[in-house]
Amino acid sequence: MSRHMFKTLLFTIVTILLAGIVLAGCNLTKSTVKSTNDTTTKAPETTPAPPAPVTPSSSTQQSLKLTLYFPNADASGLVATERTVVVKDQEVIKTMFIELANPPSGLEKPLPPGTTLLDATVSTDGIATIDLSTDFQKNFGGGSAAEQMTMYSIVNTLTTLPNVHSVQFLLNGKKHDGILGHLDTSSPLKSNKSLISTK
């Protein structure tokens, strides 16, 4: 074999090898790119859930006409006063106590200072049980006439409600024989119409 033919054959072999390496490199690059693209594919975006609808408050208000009894100036009788009030969630007794703390001109406030209604319930047989703070007893400063006015101002007012026939007094959750000293409060009190003044 001549020297010229040997060089040509060697050149051809080298060229084929280089071409094979280049092609192999291209294929490797393509598969790497494809693999990279596959791994970086973004997960489909999820749409955030819409906020839950705001439920309107279940509290209800109604306008009621109340009859309230306030002691007169000389503690000789109770005077009926009518008021139209807005009552929330059927808290009628609570509203009555708020109104009793605001007597009209010329009449007296029946509740001792600081008196708070802690709780009020009405049983199926018509007994309203009211739980008063200890201020009701502690801050009462009157005699037996004032005691009658205070107690029956509450009783006569609450028994104007169609579902209330009598009132049981509690002081800080407990029954007392005589919360203010004279009247027996160990059992429910019924309204006393004889104390109602027509003047």
TORKE-125971 format. One record per atom (N, C-alpha, C): residue in three letters; residue number from 1; atom name; x, y, z. Coordinates in steps of 0.001 Angstrom, whole numbers, plus 524288, in hexadecimal, padded with zeros to 5 digits. Example, Ala and Ser with C-alpha at 12.3 -4.5 7.8 and 13.67 -1.06 7.14 Angstrom:
<pamars>
> ala	1	N	83386	7E9C6	81E78 .
> ala	1	CA	8300C	7EE6C	81E78 .
> ala	1	C	83390	7F31C	81E78 .
> ser	2	N	83232	7F736	81BA8 .
> ser	2	CA	83566	7FBDC	81BE4 .
> ser	2	C	83264	8001E	81EBE .
</pamars>
This chain:
<pamars>
> met	1	N	80366	7FB67	80000 .
> met	1	CA	80000	80000	80000 .
> met	1	C	80385	804C3	80000 .
> ser	2	N	801FE	80886	7FCB3 .
> ser	2	CA	80554	80D25	7FC53 .
> ser	2	C	8046B	810AF	800FD .
> arg	3	N	8081F	813F8	801AF .
> arg	3	CA	807DB	81791	8061D .
> arg	3	C	8034F	81B41	8058B .
> his	4	N	80203	81CDC	800F7 .
> his	4	CA	7FDBC	82085	7FFFA .
> his	4	C	7F892	81E09	80154 .
> met	5	N	7F7D4	81926	7FFDB .
> met	5	CA	7F2EC	81668	80104 .
> met	5	C	7F256	8159C	806E5 .
> phe	6	N	7F68B	814A8	80997 .
> phe	6	CA	7F65B	813F2	80F47 .
> phe	6	C	7F488	818E0	811FC .
> lys	7	N	7F66D	81D65	81055 .
> lys	7	CA	7F4DE	82261	812B0 .
> lys	7	C	7EF1D	82361	811BD .
> thr	8	N	7ED5B	82208	80CF2 .
> thr	8	CA	7E7D1	822EF	80BA7 .
> thr	8	C	7E456	81F8D	80F06 .
> leu	9	N	7E5D8	81AA0	80FCD .
> leu	9	CA	7E2BB	8170E	81308 .
> leu	9	C	7E2A7	818D6	818B3 .
> leu	10	N	7E70D	81A7C	81AA3 .
> leu	10	CA	7E76E	81C5C	8200C .
> leu	10	C	7E402	8212C	820D5 .
> phe	11	N	7E41B	824A8	81CFC .
> phe	11	CA	7E108	82977	81D45 .
> phe	11	C	7DB36	82836	81D59 .
> thr	12	N	7D9B1	82463	81A3D .
> thr	12	CA	7D432	822D3	819DF .
> thr	12	C	7D25B	82084	81F15 .
> ile	13	N	7D5A3	81D25	82171 .
> ile	13	CA	7D437	81AAE	82670 .
> ile	13	C	7D396	81EC7	82AB6 .
> val	14	N	7D751	82265	82ADD .
> val	14	CA	7D720	82694	82EDD .
> val	14	C	7D23D	829D8	82E23 .
> thr	15	N	7D0FC	82B06	8291D .
> thr	15	CA	7CC54	82E34	827FE .
> thr	15	C	7C767	82B64	829BA .
> ile	16	N	7C720	8264F	828AF .
> ile	16	CA	7C27A	82348	82A47 .
> ile	16	C	7C1EF	82330	83042 .
> leu	17	N	7C657	82271	832E5 .
> leu	17	CA	7C635	82252	838AA .
> leu	17	C	7C464	82790	83AE1 .
> leu	18	N	7C681	82BC6	838B6 .
> leu	18	CA	7C4FB	830FB	83A92 .
> leu	18	C	7BF31	831F6	839AA .
> ala	19	N	7BD78	83054	834FE .
> ala	19	CA	7B7EE	83113	833BE .
> ala	19	C	7B489	82DFD	8378E .
> gly	20	N	7B62E	82937	838E6 .
> gly	20	CA	7B335	825FB	83CA3 .
> gly	20	C	7B306	8287E	84206 .
> ile	21	N	7B77D	82AAD	843A9 .
> ile	21	CA	7B7AF	82D3B	848D5 .
> ile	21	C	7B417	831F8	84901 .
> val	22	N	7B444	83517	844B4 .
> val	22	CA	7B0FE	839D1	84475 .
> val	22	C	7AB3D	83856	844A3 .
> leu	23	N	7A9B5	83461	8418E .
> leu	23	CA	7A42F	832B5	84175 .
> leu	23	C	7A27D	8309E	846C1 .
> ala	24	N	7A5F9	82D8B	8492E .
> ala	24	CA	7A4B3	82B70	84E55 .
> ala	24	C	7A40C	82FDC	85244 .
> gly	25	N	7A75B	833D3	851CD .
> gly	25	CA	7A6FF	83858	85556 .
> gly	25	C	7A1F5	83B49	8549C .
> cys	26	N	7A042	83BDD	84FBC .
> cys	26	CA	79B4E	83EA2	84EA5 .
> cys	26	C	796B1	83BC9	85112 .
> asn	27	N	7969D	8369C	8505E .
> asn	27	CA	79257	83380	85294 .
> asn	27	C	79233	833ED	85888 .
> leu	28	N	796DA	833E5	85AE5 .
> leu	28	CA	79733	8344F	86096 .
> leu	28	C	7952D	8398A	8626A .
> thr	29	N	79694	83DA3	85F93 .
> thr	29	CA	794CF	842F0	86102 .
> thr	29	C	78EED	84353	8609C .
> lys	30	N	78CA5	84114	85C5C .
> lys	30	CA	786F7	8414D	85B9F .
> lys	30	C	78421	83E82	86008 .
> ser	31	N	7860C	839DD	86181 .
> ser	31	CA	78362	836E6	865A1 .
> ser	31	C	783E1	839A8	86ADB .
> thr	32	N	78867	83C44	86BC0 .
> thr	32	CA	78928	83F2A	870A3 .
> thr	32	C	78565	843BE	870F2 .
> val	33	N	784F4	84693	86C75 .
> val	33	CA	78169	84B15	86C4F .
> val	33	C	77BDA	84953	86D3E .
> lys	34	N	77A5D	844F1	86A9F .
> lys	34	CA	7750E	842F3	86B31 .
> lys	34	C	7740D	8415B	870D5 .
> ser	35	N	777ED	83EB7	87339 .
> ser	35	CA	77764	83D06	878A7 .
> ser	35	C	776CD	841B3	87C41 .
> thr	36	N	779F8	845BF	87B41 .
> thr	36	CA	779B7	84A78	87E7E .
> thr	36	C	77469	84D0E	87DFC .
> asn	37	N	77296	84D5F	8791A .
> asn	37	CA	76D75	84FCC	87831 .
> asn	37	C	76924	84CC7	87AFA .
> asp	38	N	76998	84797	87ADF .
> asp	38	CA	76598	8445A	87D68 .
> asp	38	C	76567	84552	88347 .
> thr	39	N	76A06	845E8	885A6 .
> thr	39	CA	76A22	8467E	88B5E .
> thr	39	C	76895	84BE9	88D17 .
> thr	40	N	76911	84FC3	8898E .
> thr	40	CA	767C7	8551B	88B25 .
> thr	40	C	7625B	856BB	8896E .
> thr	41	N	75F5F	852FC	88763 .
> thr	41	CA	75A06	8544C	885D3 .
> thr	41	C	756EC	855E1	88AA6 .
> lys	42	N	7546F	85A62	88A5C .
> lys	42	CA	7518B	85C64	88EDC .
> lys	42	C	74C8B	85954	88F9E .
> ala	43	N	74B50	85891	8949A .
> ala	43	CA	74650	8560D	895CA .
> ala	43	C	741F6	859D8	89461 .
> pro	44	N	73D9C	857CE	892A6 .
> pro	44	CA	7394C	85B57	89144 .
> pro	44	C	737A8	85EA0	895F0 .
> glu	45	N	736EA	863A1	8950E .
> glu	45	CA	73580	86732	89946 .
> glu	45	C	72FE7	8661C	89B08 .
> thr	46	N	72F35	86648	8A034 .
> thr	46	CA	729EF	86574	8A248 .
> thr	46	C	7278B	86AB4	8A39F .
> thr	47	N	722AC	86B55	8A274 .
> thr	47	CA	71FEE	87031	8A3A4 .
> thr	47	C	71E4F	87026	8A961 .
> pro	48	N	71FAA	87440	8AC4F .
> pro	48	CA	71E37	8744C	8B1DF .
> pro	48	C	7184E	87426	8B27A .
> ala	49	N	716A3	8716E	8B692 .
> ala	49	CA	71100	870F7	8B783 .
> ala	49	C	70EC8	87649	8B8FE .
> pro	50	N	70A26	8777E	8B727 .
> pro	50	CA	707D7	87C91	8B894 .
> pro	50	C	706AB	87CC1	8BE65 .
> pro	51	N	706DF	8816A	8C0E0 .
> pro	51	CA	705D5	881BF	8C67F .
> pro	51	C	7003F	8800C	8C7B4 .
> ala	52	N	6FFA9	87DB8	8CC5C .
> ala	52	CA	6FA75	87BDC	8CDEB .
> ala	52	C	6F6CD	88086	8CE7E .
> pro	53	N	6F1FA	87FFA	8CCD7 .
> pro	53	CA	6EE55	88457	8CD50 .
> pro	53	C	6ED59	885B8	8D306 .
> val	54	N	6ECED	88AB4	8D430 .
> val	54	CA	6EC00	88C7D	8D987 .
> val	54	C	6E649	88B94	8DAD9 .
> thr	55	N	6E57F	88899	8DF08 .
> thr	55	CA	6E026	88778	8E0AB .
> thr	55	C	6DE13	88C12	8E3CE .
> pro	56	N	6D99F	88E1F	8E27E .
> pro	56	CA	6D794	89288	8E577 .
> pro	56	C	6D666	890F9	8EB15 .
> ser	57	N	6D6D8	894BD	8EEA4 .
> ser	57	CA	6D5EA	893B7	8F42C .
> ser	57	C	6D060	891BA	8F4F6 .
> ser	58	N	6CFF3	88DD4	8F873 .
> ser	58	CA	6CAD7	88B81	8F95E .
> ser	58	C	6C7A9	88EA3	8FD58 .
> ser	59	N	6CA05	892D1	8FF83 .
> ser	59	CA	6C734	895E1	90361 .
> ser	59	C	6C2AB	898C8	900C6 .
> thr	60	N	6BE6A	89928	903A9 .
> thr	60	CA	6B9CD	89BD0	901A1 .
> thr	60	C	6B836	8A025	90552 .
> gln	61	N	6B5D9	8A41B	9032A .
> gln	61	CA	6B3F9	8A874	9064D .
> gln	61	C	6AE37	8A936	9053A .
> gln	62	N	6AB6A	8AA9C	9095C .
> gln	62	CA	6A5E6	8ABB8	908A8 .
> gln	62	C	6A456	8B041	90C26 .
> ser	63	N	6A07B	8B324	90A77 .
> ser	63	CA	69E81	8B790	90D71 .
> ser	63	C	69A02	8B5B1	910DC .
> leu	64	N	69A5C	8B6DE	915F9 .
> leu	64	CA	6965C	8B529	919A6 .
> leu	64	C	6947B	8B9B8	91CF3 .
> lys	65	N	68F86	8B967	91E6E .
> lys	65	CA	68D4A	8BD40	92200 .
> lys	65	C	68D4E	8BAD7	9276D .
> leu	66	N	69020	8BD31	92B12 .
> leu	66	CA	6909B	8BB20	9305E .
> leu	66	C	68D9E	8BE7F	9343D .
> thr	67	N	68B9A	8BBFB	9384E .
> thr	67	CA	68956	8BECE	93CBA .
> thr	67	C	68CFC	8BE16	94159 .
> leu	68	N	68EEB	8C262	94363 .
> leu	68	CA	692A6	8C252	947B9 .
> leu	68	C	6901F	8C4FB	94C70 .
> tyr	69	N	6917C	8C337	9511A .
> tyr	69	CA	68F59	8C57D	955E9 .
> tyr	69	C	693B9	8C7FF	95910 .
> phe	70	N	6930F	8CD1D	95A19 .
> phe	70	CA	696E1	8D013	95D23 .
> phe	70	C	6945F	8D208	9622F .
> pro	71	N	69760	8D220	9667E .
> pro	71	CA	69546	8D43F	96B60 .
> pro	71	C	6944F	8DA24	96ADC .
> asn	72	N	69019	8DC03	96D50 .
> asn	72	CA	68F47	8E1AB	96D5C .
> asn	72	C	692DC	8E42C	9716C .
> ala	73	N	692D3	8E94C	971BD .
> ala	73	CA	696A0	8EC29	974EE .
> ala	73	C	6964E	8EAEA	97ABF .
> asp	74	N	6919D	8E9CE	97CC7 .
> asp	74	CA	69129	8E8BF	98266 .
> asp	74	C	690D5	8E2EB	983A9 .
> ala	75	N	6920A	8DF96	97FEB .
> ala	75	CA	69222	8D9E9	980A4 .
> ala	75	C	68CE6	8D7BA	9827A .
> ser	76	N	688AA	8DA30	9809A .
> ser	76	CA	68374	8D85A	98226 .
> ser	76	C	680DE	8D508	97DEC .
> gly	77	N	68338	8D4CE	97966 .
> gly	77	CA	680E3	8D1B5	97541 .
> gly	77	C	68464	8D16B	9706F .
> leu	78	N	682C4	8CE16	96CD3 .
> leu	78	CA	6859B	8CD4D	967F0 .
> leu	78	C	6828B	8CFB8	96374 .
> val	79	N	6855D	8D276	96012 .
> val	79	CA	682E6	8D521	95BA7 .
> val	79	C	68476	8D25B	9569B .
> ala	80	N	68078	8D0F3	95392 .
> ala	80	CA	68174	8CE3E	94E94 .
> ala	80	C	68365	8D223	94A82 .
> thr	81	N	68776	8D08D	947A1 .
> thr	81	CA	689A3	8D3B7	9436A .
> thr	81	C	68A53	8D042	93EA4 .
> glu	82	N	68885	8D218	93A2F .
> glu	82	CA	68926	8CF05	93564 .
> glu	82	C	68DA7	8D124	9322D .
> arg	83	N	690A8	8CD90	9300D .
> arg	83	CA	6950A	8CF01	92CA7 .
> arg	83	C	69562	8CB27	92827 .
> thr	84	N	696D1	8CD35	9239D .
> thr	84	CA	697D5	8C9E0	91F18 .
> thr	84	C	69DBF	8C966	91E85 .
> val	85	N	69FA3	8C4A2	91E97 .
> val	85	CA	6A547	8C3B7	91E73 .
> val	85	C	6A691	8BFBA	91A37 .
> val	86	N	6AB81	8BFA4	918B1 .
> val	86	CA	6AD69	8BBB0	9150C .
> val	86	C	6B00E	8B771	91842 .
> val	87	N	6AE23	8B2AB	917AF .
> val	87	CA	6B01D	8AE3E	91AB2 .
> val	87	C	6B340	8AAB7	9171A .
> lys	88	N	6B7F6	8A945	918BF .
> lys	88	CA	6BB69	8A5F1	915A7 .
> lys	88	C	6BB29	8A05F	917A9 .
> asp	89	N	6BAAC	89C9D	91410 .
> asp	89	CA	6BACD	89708	91553 .
> asp	89	C	6B6F9	89586	919A8 .
> gln	90	N	6B28D	89815	919DE .
> gln	90	CA	6AE70	896E7	91DAF .
> gln	90	C	6B03F	897A3	92354 .
> glu	91	N	6B407	89B15	9243B .
> glu	91	CA	6B5E5	89C1D	9298D .
> glu	91	C	6B25D	8A02E	92C21 .
> val	92	N	6AD6C	89EC6	92CC1 .
> val	92	CA	6A988	8A27E	92EAB .
> val	92	C	6AA94	8A407	93450 .
> ile	93	N	6ABBA	8A035	937AD .
> ile	93	CA	6AC8A	8A159	93D3C .
> ile	93	C	6B164	8A4BF	93DF9 .
> lys	94	N	6B57A	8A39F	93B0E .
> lys	94	CA	6BA36	8A6DB	93B5B .
> lys	94	C	6B8F8	8AC7D	939CB .
> thr	95	N	6B5D9	8AD0C	935AB .
> thr	95	CA	6B452	8B244	933E8 .
> thr	95	C	6B108	8B4FE	93808 .
> met	96	N	6AD97	8B226	93AA6 .
> met	96	CA	6AA60	8B467	93ECE .
> met	96	C	6ADC2	8B690	94339 .
> phe	97	N	6B1E0	8B3A1	944A5 .
> phe	97	CA	6B559	8B575	948D5 .
> phe	97	C	6B846	8BA64	9473C .
> ile	98	N	6B9D3	8BAA2	94255 .
> ile	98	CA	6BC73	8BF5E	94069 .
> ile	98	C	6B8C3	8C409	940D1 .
> glu	99	N	6B3D0	8C32B	93F5C .
> glu	99	CA	6AFF2	8C766	93F88 .
> glu	99	C	6AE8D	8C8E7	94520 .
> leu	100	N	6AE55	8C522	948BD .
> leu	100	CA	6AD25	8C656	94E38 .
> leu	100	C	6B158	8C9BE	950BA .
> ala	101	N	6B603	8C9AE	94E92 .
> ala	101	CA	6BA41	8CCF1	9509F .
> ala	101	C	6B9B9	8D29E	94EC9 .
> asn	102	N	6B5CD	8D3AC	94B67 .
> asn	102	CA	6B50A	8D8F9	9494E .
> asn	102	C	6AF61	8DAB1	94A16 .
> pro	103	N	6AE15	8DC64	94ED8 .
> pro	103	CA	6A8AD	8DDF0	94FE8 .
> pro	103	C	6A748	8E314	94D3C .
> pro	104	N	6A24B	8E3CC	94C00 .
> pro	104	CA	6A0AC	8E8E0	949DE .
> pro	104	C	6A0CD	8ED0D	94E18 .
> ser	105	N	6A088	8F1D9	94C8B .
> ser	105	CA	6A0B5	8F63E	95037 .
> ser	105	C	69C42	8F5D4	95435 .
> gly	106	N	69D8A	8F68A	9592D .
> gly	106	CA	699A8	8F660	95D57 .
> gly	106	C	6990C	8F10F	95FDF .
> leu	107	N	69B5A	8ED00	95D8F .
> leu	107	CA	69B1C	8E7C5	95FD5 .
> leu	107	C	6A08F	8E600	96188 .
> glu	108	N	6A0B0	8E1F4	964B8 .
> glu	108	CA	6A598	8E03D	9671B .
> glu	108	C	6A7EB	8DB7B	96454 .
> lys	109	N	6ACFD	8DB04	964D9 .
> lys	109	CA	6AFBA	8D66A	962C1 .
> lys	109	C	6AF0E	8D1F0	966AA .
> pro	110	N	6ACCC	8CD86	96516 .
> pro	110	CA	6ABD2	8C94F	968CB .
> pro	110	C	6B09F	8C5FF	96A24 .
> leu	111	N	6B47E	8C5EB	966C9 .
> leu	111	CA	6B8FB	8C27A	96797 .
> leu	111	C	6BD41	8C535	96AB7 .
> pro	112	N	6BF47	8C2A9	96ECA .
> pro	112	CA	6C3BD	8C4DA	9719F .
> pro	112	C	6C863	8C5B4	96DFB .
> pro	113	N	6CBB3	8C99C	96F27 .
> pro	113	CA	6D032	8CABF	96BC3 .
> pro	113	C	6D3A7	8C5F1	96AF0 .
> gly	114	N	6D565	8C53C	96612 .
> gly	114	CA	6D8FE	8C0FA	964D0 .
> gly	114	C	6D66A	8BBC1	963C4 .
> thr	115	N	6D136	8BB78	9645C .
> thr	115	CA	6CE7E	8B67A	96381 .
> thr	115	C	6CF3D	8B4A8	95DE2 .
> thr	116	N	6D0D6	8AFD6	95D48 .
> thr	116	CA	6D196	8AD83	9581B .
> thr	116	C	6CE60	8A883	957B6 .
> leu	117	N	6CBB9	8A7E9	95353 .
> leu	117	CA	6C8F0	8A30A	95244 .
> leu	117	C	6CCE7	89F27	9501A .
> leu	118	N	6CE0A	89B1C	95324 .
> leu	118	CA	6D1EC	8973C	95182 .
> leu	118	C	6CFA0	89339	94DCB .
> asp	119	N	6CAB4	891D9	94EB2 .
> asp	119	CA	6C839	88DED	94B63 .
> asp	119	C	6C255	88E43	94C0D .
> ala	120	N	6BF7C	88C96	9481F .
> ala	120	CA	6B9C3	88C7A	9485F .
> ala	120	C	6B7C3	88808	944F8 .
> thr	121	N	6B462	884D6	94738 .
> thr	121	CA	6B1F8	88090	9444D .
> thr	121	C	6AC32	8805E	945A8 .
> val	122	N	6A92A	87E24	94215 .
> val	122	CA	6A390	87D70	9430A .
> val	122	C	6A249	877AE	94237 .
> ser	123	N	6A001	8753E	9462F .
> ser	123	CA	69EAC	86FB4	945D8 .
> ser	123	C	6999D	86EFC	942D1 .
> thr	124	N	6988A	86A26	94179 .
> thr	124	CA	693CC	86900	93E7B .
> thr	124	C	68EDF	86A12	941A4 .
> asp	125	N	68F57	86A0D	946DE .
> asp	125	CA	68ABB	86B29	94A15 .
> asp	125	C	68A66	870E8	94BB0 .
> gly	126	N	68D57	8744B	94902 .
> gly	126	CA	68CB3	879EE	949A9 .
> gly	126	C	68FAA	87C7F	94E1C .
> ile	127	N	693AB	879E4	95032 .
> ile	127	CA	696DA	87C4A	95457 .
> ile	127	C	69BB4	87EBA	951E5 .
> ala	128	N	69C30	883D5	95281 .
> ala	128	CA	6A0ED	8868C	950C0 .
> ala	128	C	6A4D0	88675	9553D .
> thr	129	N	6A950	88418	95467 .
> thr	129	CA	6AD6D	88401	95862 .
> thr	129	C	6B188	88800	956E1 .
> ile	130	N	6B244	88BDD	95A5C .
> ile	130	CA	6B61E	88FF3	9593D .
> ile	130	C	6BA82	88FAA	95D42 .
> asp	131	N	6BF36	88FB4	95B54 .
> asp	131	CA	6C3E0	88F67	95E9D .
> asp	131	C	6C65E	894CF	95EB7 .
> leu	132	N	6C676	8973A	96358 .
> leu	132	CA	6C876	89C90	963DC .
> leu	132	C	6CDC4	89C9D	96693 .
> ser	133	N	6D0D2	8A0A4	96566 .
> ser	133	CA	6D5E8	8A140	967F4 .
> ser	133	C	6D518	8A2B9	96DB1 .
> thr	134	N	6D920	8A1EA	970DD .
> thr	134	CA	6D8C2	8A305	9767C .
> thr	134	C	6D7E9	8A8D4	9779B .
> asp	135	N	6D8D9	8AC34	973C0 .
> asp	135	CA	6D7E4	8B1D1	9747B .
> asp	135	C	6D219	8B2E8	97587 .
> phe	136	N	6CEB5	8AF85	9739B .
> phe	136	CA	6C915	8B029	9746E .
> phe	136	C	6C7E3	8B03F	97A4A .
> gln	137	N	6CA6C	8ACD5	97D36 .
> gln	137	CA	6C9A3	8AC8F	982E4 .
> gln	137	C	6CD24	8B074	985BF .
> lys	138	N	6D20D	8B09A	98426 .
> lys	138	CA	6D5FB	8B3C5	986F1 .
> lys	138	C	6D4C6	8B99C	986C2 .
> asn	139	N	6D2BD	8BB69	9824F .
> asn	139	CA	6D1E7	8C10B	981A8 .
> asn	139	C	6CC44	8C2CA	9829F .
> phe	140	N	6C8FF	8BF2F	9848E .
> phe	140	CA	6C3A9	8C0BA	985DD .
> phe	140	C	6C3B6	8C369	98B2C .
> gly	141	N	6C180	8C80A	98B63 .
> gly	141	CA	6C1C5	8CAFB	9904D .
> gly	141	C	6BC87	8CC9B	99278 .
> gly	142	N	6B837	8CA73	99088 .
> gly	142	CA	6B313	8CC1F	99259 .
> gly	142	C	6B0BF	8C889	9966F .
> gly	143	N	6AC01	8CA00	99830 .
> gly	143	CA	6A921	8C6D9	99BF7 .
> gly	143	C	6A563	8C32B	99937 .
> ser	144	N	6A15D	8C17F	99C0F .
> ser	144	CA	69DBE	8BDA4	999F6 .
> ser	144	C	69A86	8BFC5	99569 .
> ala	145	N	6990D	8C4D3	995A0 .
> ala	145	CA	69604	8C726	99153 .
> ala	145	C	6994E	8C75A	98C56 .
> ala	146	N	69E30	8C8FE	98CE6 .
> ala	146	CA	6A1B3	8C93D	98860 .
> ala	146	C	6A2C8	8C3CA	98640 .
> glu	147	N	6A305	8BFF7	989D6 .
> glu	147	CA	6A3E6	8BA89	98827 .
> glu	147	C	69F58	8B8A6	984CA .
> gln	148	N	69A85	8B9D7	98693 .
> gln	148	CA	695EE	8B85E	9837C .
> gln	148	C	69612	8BAD0	97E14 .
> met	149	N	69775	8BFCB	97DD8 .
> met	149	CA	697A4	8C28E	978D1 .
> met	149	C	69BC1	8C026	97535 .
> thr	150	N	6A052	8BEF0	9776B .
> thr	150	CA	6A48E	8BCAB	9744B .
> thr	150	C	6A30B	8B74B	9722E .
> met	151	N	6A12F	8B3F7	975AD .
> met	151	CA	6A000	8AE95	9741A .
> met	151	C	69B6B	8AE50	9704F .
> tyr	152	N	69738	8B13C	97185 .
> tyr	152	CA	69293	8B0CC	96E31 .
> tyr	152	C	692E5	8B42F	96943 .
> ser	153	N	6967F	8B7D2	96930 .
> ser	153	CA	6979C	8BA7F	96446 .
> ser	153	C	69993	8B67B	9604F .
> ile	154	N	69D07	8B309	9621D .
> ile	154	CA	69F2B	8AEE7	95EB8 .
> ile	154	C	69B02	8AACE	95D7F .
> val	155	N	6985F	8A8DF	9619E .
> val	155	CA	6948D	8A4A6	960E4 .
> val	155	C	6900D	8A66D	95D67 .
> asn	156	N	68DD0	8AB04	95E92 .
> asn	156	CA	6895D	8ACDC	95B74 .
> asn	156	C	68AEE	8ADFB	955CE .
> thr	157	N	68FC9	8AFAD	95506 .
> thr	157	CA	691B0	8B0AB	94FB4 .
> thr	157	C	6924A	8AB89	94CB3 .
> leu	158	N	694E8	8A7BE	94F1E .
> leu	158	CA	695E8	8A2CA	94C5C .
> leu	158	C	690E6	89FB7	94B53 .
> thr	159	N	68D12	8A01E	94ED4 .
> thr	159	CA	68842	89D16	94E14 .
> thr	159	C	68499	89F94	94A11 .
> thr	160	N	6862A	8A3E0	947B6 .
> thr	160	CA	68327	8A5E7	94340 .
> thr	160	C	6843D	8A2AD	93E5E .
> leu	161	N	6887A	89F97	93E84 .
> leu	161	CA	689AE	89C27	93A1F .
> leu	161	C	685D7	89796	93A24 .
> pro	162	N	683DC	89617	935A9 .
> pro	162	CA	67FD2	89209	9357C .
> pro	162	C	6818D	88CAF	9377F .
> asn	163	N	686A8	88B9D	9375B .
> asn	163	CA	68889	88676	9390F .
> asn	163	C	68AB5	88677	93E9C .
> val	164	N	68A07	88ACF	94180 .
> val	164	CA	68C0E	88B2F	946DD .
> val	164	C	68786	88C12	94AA9 .
> his	165	N	68721	888A5	94EA5 .
> his	165	CA	682FE	88910	95294 .
> his	165	C	68525	88A59	957FE .
> ser	166	N	68A2B	88931	958D7 .
> ser	166	CA	68C9E	88A56	95DDF .
> ser	166	C	69284	88AD3	95D14 .
> val	167	N	6951E	88CFD	9612A .
> val	167	CA	69AC2	88E10	960B5 .
> val	167	C	69DAB	88BCE	9655E .
> gln	168	N	6A19F	888AA	96435 .
> gln	168	CA	6A511	8868B	96839 .
> gln	168	C	6AA27	889AA	96840 .
> phe	169	N	6AB6A	88BDE	96CD4 .
> phe	169	CA	6B02B	88EFD	96D59 .
> phe	169	C	6B4B0	88B8C	96F2D .
> leu	170	N	6B932	88C46	96CAB .
> leu	170	CA	6BE14	889E7	96E6D .
> leu	170	C	6C20F	88E3D	96F37 .
> leu	171	N	6C592	88D51	972D7 .
> leu	171	CA	6C9D0	89108	973B0 .
> leu	171	C	6CEE3	88E22	972AD .
> asn	172	N	6D186	88F89	96E6E .
> asn	172	CA	6D659	88CE9	96CDF .
> asn	172	C	6D59F	886FF	96C96 .
> gly	173	N	6D126	88565	96A55 .
> gly	173	CA	6D017	87FD8	96973 .
> gly	173	C	6CD7D	87CFC	96DF3 .
> lys	174	N	6CC77	87FA9	9725D .
> lys	174	CA	6CA4D	87CFA	976F1 .
> lys	174	C	6C523	87F69	978B5 .
> lys	175	N	6C1AC	87C07	97AAA .
> lys	175	CA	6BCC1	87DDA	97CF2 .
> lys	175	C	6BDC7	8800D	98263 .
> his	176	N	6BA9D	883E1	983EC .
> his	176	CA	6BAEE	88614	98931 .
> his	176	C	6B566	88682	98B58 .
> asp	177	N	6B4DD	885C5	9907F .
> asp	177	CA	6AFB5	8862B	992E2 .
> asp	177	C	6AD82	88BAC	9925A .
> gly	178	N	6B0D6	88F84	992FB .
> gly	178	CA	6AF30	894F5	99265 .
> gly	178	C	6B3BE	89825	9905A .
> ile	179	N	6B410	898C3	98B41 .
> ile	179	CA	6B89C	89B56	988E3 .
> ile	179	C	6B97A	8A0C8	98B1C .
> leu	180	N	6B53B	8A3BE	98BAD .
> leu	180	CA	6B5CF	8A926	98D95 .
> leu	180	C	6B40A	8A9CD	9933A .
> gly	181	N	6B2C8	8A56E	995CB .
> gly	181	CA	6B1C4	8A5BA	99B6D .
> gly	181	C	6AC6A	8A413	99D40 .
> his	182	N	6A839	8A598	99A85 .
> his	182	CA	6A304	8A497	99C84 .
> his	182	C	69FD7	8A0BC	99939 .
> leu	183	N	69F62	8A1C6	9943B .
> leu	183	CA	69C41	89E62	990CE .
> leu	183	C	69EB8	89904	99042 .
> asp	184	N	69B68	894FE	99073 .
> asp	184	CA	69D49	88F9B	98FC2 .
> asp	184	C	69E6E	88EAB	989F8 .
> thr	185	N	6A35B	88DBB	988B9 .
> thr	185	CA	6A4E8	88CCB	9833F .
> thr	185	C	6A6D9	88739	9826B .
> ser	186	N	6A570	883B3	98610 .
> ser	186	CA	6A708	87E42	98576 .
> ser	186	C	6A3D6	87B80	98145 .
> ser	187	N	69F51	87DC5	97FEA .
> ser	187	CA	69C0A	87BA7	97BBA .
> ser	187	C	69A84	8801D	97813 .
> pro	188	N	69894	87ED9	97369 .
> pro	188	CA	69752	882F9	96F9B .
> pro	188	C	6931B	886C0	9718D .
> leu	189	N	693AB	88BB8	97015 .
> leu	189	CA	68FE3	88FC9	97179 .
> leu	189	C	68C48	890DF	96CE0 .
> lys	190	N	6873E	8916B	96E05 .
> lys	190	CA	68376	892D9	96A03 .
> lys	190	C	68296	898B6	96A2D .
> ser	191	N	6804F	89ACC	96609 .
> ser	191	CA	67F8A	8A076	965C7 .
> ser	191	C	67BD2	8A246	96A10 .
> asn	192	N	67C94	8A70D	96BC6 .
> asn	192	CA	67953	8A969	96FDE .
> asn	192	C	6769D	8AE25	96D7A .
> lys	193	N	671D1	8AD52	96BA6 .
> lys	193	CA	66EE6	8B182	968F7 .
> lys	193	C	66D65	8B5E0	96CBD .
> ser	194	N	66D09	8B49E	971D3 .
> ser	194	CA	66B57	8B898	9759B .
> ser	194	C	66F46	8BD08	97621 .
> leu	195	N	67426	8BC0D	9747D .
> leu	195	CA	67832	8C01E	974E4 .
> leu	195	C	67832	8C3DB	97042 .
> ile	196	N	67513	8C2B6	96C48 .
> ile	196	CA	67501	8C5F9	96790 .
> ile	196	C	671F6	8CAFA	968A0 .
> ser	197	N	67480	8CF58	967D5 .
> ser	197	CA	6720F	8D46F	968C4 .
> ser	197	C	66FB3	8D670	963A5 .
> thr	198	N	66B07	8D8AD	96423 .
> thr	198	CA	66881	8DADC	95F7E .
> thr	198	C	6699F	8E0A9	95EF5 .
> lys	199	N	66C52	8E2F5	962C9 .
> lys	199	CA	66D81	8E894	962B4 .
> lys	199	C	67235	8E9B9	95F34 .
</pamars>
